[in-house]
Amino acid sequence: MPGLSGSGGARLVPPGHDGPMGVVVVDKEPGWTSHDVVARCRRLFGQRRVGHAGTLDPDATGVLIIGLGRATRLLRYITGLPKTYVGEVALGTATSTLDSSGAITGAWDMSSVTYDAVCAAAAGLTGDIEQIPPMVSALKVGGRRLHAMAREGIEIDRPARSVKVHRFEVGPQVPGEEGVYPIEVDCSTGTYIRSLADDLGRALGGGAHLRNLRRTRIGSFGVAEAHTIAELGTAHVLTPAQALRDMEQVEVGSELARLVVHGLALDKVAIGASGGGPWALVDAGGRLLAVYEATPTERVTAAVVIERS
């Protein structure tokens, strides 16, 4: 059909037609909020129910996974996947937002800091660490987002949260930019890269801020398969089963499938599931029927049912 190959800002699904169900992997551009991307995809794909897995700040770019229709119920399983980021840490200045969008709040002469010292400090920020969420984050406290309070000049105490930094690599100084180092981070969900940059500066006896943040991967979803909003087409919509490709998938026969689409509790051994779950239950054709989760017994229960009876 005309107009379905690429968006160019136009609606991809004709009025009166059901929009697709699944996920799209967006390469978010700078200046867009995650909510902006959701709103545009809602219009492009003709879906009322649209959501995203893992907020990206407006200045940040990279992988943002958008759920369409009933597939929005699967986003919680994608949000929890490990993530990879690249960016740059600028030593010598701290900012109000911990990144380059904020006002400078402190300055230090850190010209004597060596590359080896930066690498050693980064190594000290790997593993299980505690982070205090920045006031400019999208985290909700008492029903309000921290960044909304920050815009009003309000600062509140935030409890530290446990996160895991699997890898924090620092590259050689950017040519011609003293004290600026490229970084690449593999981390658990909930990790604030701007806070890592700030902590790195403090560990080196001064201050630092983050710039040019780009998320390159969420689980197995990388920038190589991501598309800008202008490039998006219906051909880029991944099925619900493809959306959960990082989850163990269990194929069930037709008789069990009839029970699954009703969301009935099942015996773990009977469906052939192993490990601790959750499990994506698919039919012989590879369609995702439901996601089942473990219980304290050998029974497993439906957390999300996608295909209805």
N, C-alpha and C positions, 0 to 999 in steps of 0.2 A: 504494500500500500504506500502511496506517496507520503513523504514526510516522516517515515518510521526509521530511517537509517541513521539519522543524527539529529541532535536537538536544535542547535542554533538558537536556543531560547524558546522554540515553539513547542506546543503540546505534542507529545508523541503518540498519545492514544486518543482517537476521535471521541467526542462527547457521546455519552450513551453506551459506551463500551466499557467493560470491566478492565481495570488496569492490571498489569502483571503482578504476580506474587513471587517474591524471592528477595535477593539482595543485589546491590550494585556496589562495586569497589570504585570509589571516587578518589581522584587525585585533587585534593582541595588546594585551591590557589590562595595566595595571600589576600587579605582584605575581606574574605568571607568568614562569617561565623559558622559554626556547625549548624546552628538553627537556620541560617540563610540557605545552606545546602539542602536541609530537610524541606524547607518551604518550596525551593525550586523543584526538587524531585517530586513533591506532592503534585505540583502543577504539570510537570512533564509527563508523569506516568499515570495521571488521573486517579491517584489513590488518596483516600482520606487518611488512612493509617500509614504513617511514615515515621521512622525513627532512626537513630544512629547509634553506633557502638563505639563509645569513647570520644569525648570532646577534644577538639583541637582548637587552640587559641586562634583568634583572627589573623595574627601575624605568621602563624605556623602553616606549613604546607604538608601535603602528603596523604597517606592512606586514611580514608574515612569510609567506613562501611555503613551503607544505608539499607535499612530493611523496608520492604514494601508489603502492604496488606498484612495478612496473618503472619507472615515471616518476621514481623517486628517482635513477635513473642520469642523468637530464637536469638535475639540480639544479646541477651544476657550471657549466653554461652560463648559468644564471640568476644564480648567485652572483656571477659576474664582471661583471654589468651595472652601470652607474653608478647611484648612489643619491642621494636627496634627503632631508634631515633639517630639522626645525625644532626650536627649543629656546630656552633663555634662558641668557645668560652673566651671572653675578653677580660684579661686580668687588669687590675688597677683601678677599676671603677665599679661601684655598686649602684643599683638603681632601686627606685620605689617598687617596681614590678618584678625585679630580679631578671628582667630581660631588656632589650634595647628600646622598648616602647615607653619605658618609665623615665622619670626625672632622676638625675644623678644625686645620690644621697651620701656619697663618700668617695674619696680618691686617695690612692696610695702609689708610691714609687715602687714598682715591683720589677724593675728592669734587671735586677740581679737574680731573679728566680730562673733556675735552669730547667731545661726540658725534662731532665731526669727527675727533678724535684716534682714537677707537675705530674709525671707518670706515677711516681710513688704516692702522691696525695690521692690520685684517682684510684689507685689500688686499695687505698685505705677506705674508700667509699663503695667498695663492692661487697657482695654477700648480703646478709640480712642486716638492714639498717633501719633507723627510726627517722622519719621525716615529719616536720610540722607543715601542714598544707599552707601555701602562701595565701595571703588575703585576696589576691587577684584570681584565685581559682574558682571553678564552677561548683565546688563542693557546697552542699547545703548544711547550714547549722541553724537549728531552731526554725526550720522552714524557709529560711532566706539564703540565697547564694552569697558566698563570701565576696565575690567581685562587686555585687550590688551594694553591699555595705561599705566596701572600700571606696566606691565612687562618692559615697556620702561622707567620707572622712572618718568612718567608724572602723576601729580595729578591736577585735576580741581575741581572747585566749583560745587557741586551738590545740586540742590534744594531739600528741605525736602519733603517727601511724606506722606500723611495721610494713616495710616493702622489701623487695629483693632485687638487687642489681646483679645480674648474672655476669655482665661484662661492661667495663668502662674503659675504653681505649682512647688514648690521646695521640694525635698525629703531630708531626713537627710543626713548628710555628709557621703561620701563614706568611709567605714571602711579602716583605714590605709592610707588615702590620705587627709592630712589636707587641708582644704579650697576648696575641690572638692565636688560639690553638683549636684545630678541628677535633671533634669528639664523635664517637659512636658508642651507643649504649643499648644493651639488651637488658630488659627489666620486666618486672611483674606489672600487672595492671595497678593503677593508683600511684605510680612513681611520678614525681614532678621533676622534669629535667632541669627546669630553671632553678629549683632548689639544690640540685646536684651542683650546678655551676656556682651558686652562691656558697655552698659548703666547700667547694674546691678552693675558692678564693680565700675563705676564712682559714682553711687548713694550711694555706701557704703564707699566712701572716698578714693578709690584706683583704681585698675584696675582689669580686668578679661578677659579671653578668652574662647571660646567655643571648646569643643572636642566631638568626637564620636556622631556626629549628625546623626539621623535616622528619615526619614519621615515614619510615620506609617499609615497615612490615607490621602486620597484626597476625600472629600465628603464621599460617602458610600464605596469607594474602599479602603480596608485595606490590611495589610501585609498577612493576613490569606489566601487571594486568589491570592497573588503575587507569581511569579516564577522567579528564576534566569534564565539567558540566557541559561545555560546548560540544564535546565529543560523544556524550552519552547517547545510546540508542537502545531500543528494546532488545537487540541482540546481545547486549552486555548484561542482561539480568541473569544471575545465577539462580538455579532452582533451590528450593529449601534443602534438599539433600546435599547439593554442592556447598551451600552455606555452612553446613556442619561437617565439612570434609576433615576437619581436625578432630572430630569425635569418633569414637569406635562405632561402626555401623553394623547392625545385625539384621540380616534378611529373615523375614518371617513368611511362612506359607499362607495360603488363602484362608484357612480356618482361623489361624491365630490373628491374621490381619483383621478379620471381622470383629474380634475382641478388642484389638488395639484401637480401632477407630471409634470405639465406644468408651475408650479410656479405662478399661477394666484392669484391675490388678492381675499380674501374671506371675508364674513361677520362673525364677531366674534361670534355672537349669533347663526348663522346658523351651525357652526361647533361644538358648544357646549363648547367653551373655556371659562374659568373664570380667574379672577385675571389679573395680568399685564404682563404675559408671561415671556419669550418665551415659546412656546408649541411644543412638539414633536408630529407630526401627524403620526399616524400609521394606517395600514389597518386592516381588520378583522383577518388577520393571525398574527398580531403583528409586521409586517415589518415596519421599519421606512421609511416613504415617504419623509418627509421634516421637517424642523424647521421653524416655523412662528413666527414673532415678531409683537408687537403692533405698531400702528400708532396713531396720535392725534385723529383720527376718530374711528368709530366702525369697520373699515376694518383692517384686518391683512394681512401682506405681507410675502412672502417667503424669508427667509434669506439664507437657504441652502436647496437644493433639492438633495436627495440621490438616490431615485428610479426614473429612467428616463422613459419617455413615450415610 
